[in-house]
Amino acid sequence: MNKIRLAIIDDHQVVINGLISMLAADQELQVEFTAQNSGELLDKLETVVPDVLLMDMQVPGLSGVELGKKLAKQYPA
C-alpha cells in the first residue's frame, strides 16, 4: 500500500508538532517534510513533491494566496 505523502508549512513549531502527532496515528499517511516559511517550502519542493500540502495561510515570505498561485503554476498535477 502506498502512503499519502504530506508536507506541512506553518510558522509555529508547536502547530507543526501537533499536526505530526495527530497524523502519526494514521498508517496511510506519511509526513515527508515541514517548513516554517515560503522560501523553505519552495526549496524543499525542489527535491520532494508531496501528494498533499497542509498550509497556514499566513507564513513569513509570500502570502498564502501568492504561494498557492505559485504552487499551482509550478505543480499543476
N, C-alpha and C positions, 0 to 999 in steps of 0.2 A: 504494500500500500504506500503510495506517495503521500508525503505530508504536505500540508498547505504551508508555504514559506511566508513568514511575516517580517515586516520591518516596522519599527516604531520610531516616530520623531516627536519629541516633547522636550521643552527646555527645563523641565523639573525632573530630576533623577528619581524622586520619590514616586512620581506618577509612572515612570518607566518601570521601576521595580514592582509596583503594584500590578501593573498590566502583565508583566512577565510571570508573577506569582499566580495570577488568575488563569492565565493561558496555559501554564505548565500542566494543569490537570487534564487537559485535552490531548490525548495521544496523537490526534490527527494534525496538530499544529506544531510548528517549529519557528521560534524567533531567530531569524538569520542575523539581524544586527539592530542596533539602536543608534539614534543620532539626537543631538541636542540643538542643532541649528540647521538652516537650509544648506549652507556650504558643506557641512559634514555629511549630510544626507546625499547631496549630489556627488561628492567624492566616493562614497561607499557604493552608490548605484553604478559606478563605472566597472565594478568587479562582480557585484551580486545584484540581480534584479529579483525582488520577491514577488510572490503572487498577490499579496495584499499589503497595503501601507496604511498603518494607523497613524493619522497625522493630527497634531494640535494645529489649529489654525493661526495661532499667534506664537511664533517662534522667532528667535533672532535671525536676521537676514531678510530673505524675501517673505512677504506676507503669505498666508496660507492660500489665498486666491491666486497670487502671482506664481507661487510654487506649483499649485495644481495645474495651471495653464502650461507652465514649462514642462512638467512631467507628462502631461497629455500629449504634447508635441513630440517629446523625445522618446516616449514609450507608449505608443498608441495601442499596443496589444494589452 
